[in-house]
Each structure stands twice: as C-alpha cells, then as structure tokens.
Amino acid sequence: MEEERRRQEAERLAAIAAREEEARRQRSIEEEARRARQAQEEAERQASRAAEAARRAQAEREEVERQLKKGIQPLVMPTAEEIRVAKAKVQYKDAIFHFAVAGIAGSGKSSLINALCGMNNNDPNAAPTGVNETTLEISRYVDTAHSQQFAWYDVPGSGTLTIPDWQYFNAQALYIFDCILVLFNNRFTMTDRAILANCRRFQIPTFIVRSKSDQHIFNLMKDMGYDPDEEDTHRRGQLYKAAREQYISETRQSIRNNLAEANLPDQRVYMVSIKALLGAVNDKGPKRMIDEVGLLTDLYSEAYRSGKFS
C-alpha cells in the first residue's frame, strides 16, 4: 500500500515537472518568436526609412537638375563647422572688417587690392600680378594704414577653377566675408551674377566694380579716330570727354541689363582705374577720376556702419 502511494506521488511529481518543463519550453519558443518578430519589424522599419531617405535624395537630385536646367541656382547653406573652418583658414577676426575681391581670372583683382592698400604692384608686400591668373588660393592682405580695421582678400578667379558658376560662392566660402567686391573688366559673367545673388541670400553687402577704365576709354578714343601722335590737345580733350561719357553710359546700361536678366535689383557700378584709385588712396589728387573717390567713401562707410569699430 505504501509502495503504491509512493509510486503515485512520484508519477504526480514527474507529471508536474514535465508540465513545468513543457511550459518553460513553450515560453522559450514564444520569446524567440517575439524576438524574431521584433527583429523583423525593426529591419522593416530600417528598410522603410532607408527607402524614404533614398526617395527624398532622388527627389532632391531631380529638383536640383530641374532647377539647373531652368537656370535656377540651388541654395546650399554651410554648416556651423564649415563656417568655423573657413574663418580659421582666412584668419577671420571679429574686430576687423573683411573685404573680399572676386571675379573672373584676369579682371585685375590683385592690382585693385594693391591700390586699395596704397601700394604699387611692385611693392614688396603687394599682391602678385600677371597676365595669367596668379591667385589659386584665397590670399590675405592688410592695409598698413588700417591694419587693425580692414583686411583684404584676393579670391581665385572663377576661370581658373573647374567649378560650376552656382557652386563658386560656396566653394570659395565667400559667405564668411563682411563685404564682397565683384570686379569685372570686359564682361559681366554668370559667376558674377551668382555671387551677387548669393550675397543677397546671406545679406552680405556688395560693390560692383569695373576695372581698367582708363584703358577702356583710351580704346574708345582710338575707335573715334584718336591718333596718339597728334599734337592737337583740344581735339584730344574733346575725344577724351566723348569717350568717357560713352564708356560710363554703356557700362551702366550693361550692368542694368545684366541685373534685370538675373532678377536682381539695380545697384551702382563703380568705374575705376588703378592709377587714379592709388592716387586717391594716397591723397595725390589724380586728375582723371570717375568713381574712385566714391568707391573709397562707400567702402569705408559700409565698414563703419557694421558696428565693428564702435
């Protein structure tokens, strides 16, 4: 009798153990299935996010291509890190006003900076000049008379770089400068337009400057029949006046047309010659000036309005 009771008790305990083991096995199976479902769901979510990111990227590429085909330049905003790195590269200082001179290769950027700093091109500290583009990296120059106030930067000409017009502004990090002079010689380019458009987006003051005005006027005089060997000073004076008026009128109209075509507001164009500008900077009172004094006055006024020197 006792033996039978012990046998039954053992069977009961074995049955309980078997049920518990089966329950543990079932829970393990269910836990593995739950984890598998979670892993699958997470994989599906990641695949969905990746597909959505790819779809957005493709849509953005298509939109950029569509805009480029229509001549619309996309706005690319630099990151805070890109701004920090760009400022460090050009030795940007908060207490100094930073002027950048940009334009196509051969427009006379280096000569303009030298004149604005009161130097001849052969000065030991002058920016290098030449027939070919001499600037391949942004170069910094300081006007010794205003070394604690202004810094000037010579930006590589767009014609020397394999960069699309609309990327030139960001590629050269022009967004860090306080003011930009867009310099041109013979023609106003798509890059010049792109610089002005981006400056408006970044709220950077701009000045349009045409260089080598004395040479342009002289060429117009020759077109009018001027002979450098003739001694008739009265005729020479008349031709100079006529050529000067034509040059100023045509330059202003050209800029007005270019800005209108680019949907940009009209703004003044400053016509200068390096010799006259250098004389104005050094208070030599050159005789044949156009906008040299006006350019200097407006540049310095813009700098002082910035509040950096208060």
CORTA-V13767 format. One line per field, one symbol per residue. ss: DSSP state (a for helix, b for strand, c for the rest). Layout:
BEGIN
ss->???
END
This chain:
BEGIN
ss->caaaaaaaaaaaaaaaaaaaaaaaaaaaaaaaaaaaaaaaaaaaaaaaaaaaaaaaaaaaaaaaaaaaaccccccccccaaaaaaaaaacccccccbbbbbbccccccaaaaaaaaccccccccccccccccccccccbbbccaaacccbbbbbcccaaaccccaaaaaaaccaaaccbbbbbbcccccaaaaaaaaaaaaaccbbbbbbccaaaaaaaaaaacccccccccaaaaaaaaaaaaaaaaaaaaaaaaaaaaacccccccbbbccaaaaaaaaccccccccccaaaaaaaaaaaaaaccccc
END
